Amino acid sequence: MIAAPTLKPEARDEARLLTPWNVVVHNDPVNLMPYVTMVFQRVFGFSRTKAEKHMLEVHHKGRSMVWSGERERAEAYVEKLHGFLLLATVEQINS
């Protein structure tokens, strides 16, 4: 039987950074639906239709994954969303 390779700590850290991350917007009782739609259009360049789809997902399901990619860019998007007073988080995709 062949033993599974062990990753050095540096390799695990690098792999963790390269793993895609999700930007998730959560529902809140403050922001109006047209405002959330506008923010999605402005921050992500979504069409009105796509922005409304995500806004409705947030409204009905409590959250919507609006972007996925590298961690640094995901964190930058979350900061932008926070600047518009939306509740957003970065979540690592389980691999």
N, C-alpha and C positions, 0 to 999 in steps of 0.2 A: 504494500500500500504506500502510495506517495503522499508525503506530508504536504499540507497546504502551505504556501509560501507565507512568511511573516513579513509584515510591512514595518519598516522602520518608522519611528514617530514622524520624521520629516515627510516621508512618503504619504503617511496617513493625513497629515495636515494639508499637503498639497492636493491630494485627492478630494479632501473635504471642500477645499476652495473651488475646485473645478466642478464639483457636483452642482447641478442647476438648483437655483433658489426661486421660490415663488413670491410674488408680491400679492398679498391678499388684502382686500379692502373689506372692512367689517361694517355692519349696519350701526347706525347711531340715531338717537332720537332728535338730533339737532338740524342736520342738513336736509334741505329740500331736494326732491328728485331732479328737477331741472338743473340745479346747481351741481349735483354730483355728475350728471351727464356732461355738463360743460367742462368740469374739471378733467374727466376722462379724455375728452376731446383735446383739451389744451395740453395735458401732461403726456399722453401717449399718442396723440395724433389720430385717435380713433375716428371713424366716421360716426355720424349721429346715430345711425342704426346700431353699430357695434357698442357705442357708449351707452345707449339706452338698454341694450341687452344686459350689459354688465351691471348697470344701475338697478335694473329690475331683479337681477339675481341677488344683489346685495339686499334689496328691499324684502324679497320673498324668502330667501334662504339664509339670510343673515351674513353672508360673505360671498365674495367672488374673487377668483384668482385672475388677476388682470394682466400679469406679465410673468415670464419665467426666463431665467438666464443666470449670468454670473453674479456672484454675491455683491461685489462692489457696486455694480449698476443697479441691482435690486435695492440696495440700501439707499442709493441716491434717489430712486423713484419714491421710496417711502418718505424720505425727507421732503421731497416736493409735495407729496400728498398731505403730509403733516402741515406744510406751509399753507395749504388750502383748508386746513382744519378737518381733514378726513381721518378716520381711524384706520390705519393700515399697518401691516406687519410683514416681516420677511420670514418665510418658512422654508426650511431645507426639504428638498424632495428626498424621500426615503428611497434608497437604492437597494 
